[in-house]
Amino acid sequence: MKLNWIKAIISVVIALLLALLCFTFATEDGHRNWISFAVSTITIMTILIPTIAVDYNGNRAVNIKTLGCLFTLLSVAVNFVFAFFVYKPIVYIAVSALVSVIGIALVYAMIPRN
């Protein structure tokens, strides 16, 4: 398992651009747009970096990347759904964090141990 720094920077930029879209679509009521930007950046980045920037060894590398892509898409979908609707910020943070933690835990569980 090795981190590719160029791909990590690209992952961060992709997460920031997706978060900017969430910021644009979210309402300004109660600073929901800034909450959407911060939560989207963190949750998308935590899934996207292990998916794109980490090179995995072994025969499970394709499965790990596929699972990471699925949870990245799920995280983006959750963030965009919450960007379009009025919500309680704590519910949004909890649901987004839960999706990210489950995705990271499943990816971690698939990494082969020596």
Secondary structure, 3 states (H helix, E strand, C coil): CEECHHHHHHHHHHHHHHHHHHHHHCCCHHHHHHHHHHHHHHHHHHHHHHHHHEECCCCCHHHHHHHHHHHHHHHHHHHHHHHHCCCCHHHHHHHHHHHHHHHHHHHHHHCCCC
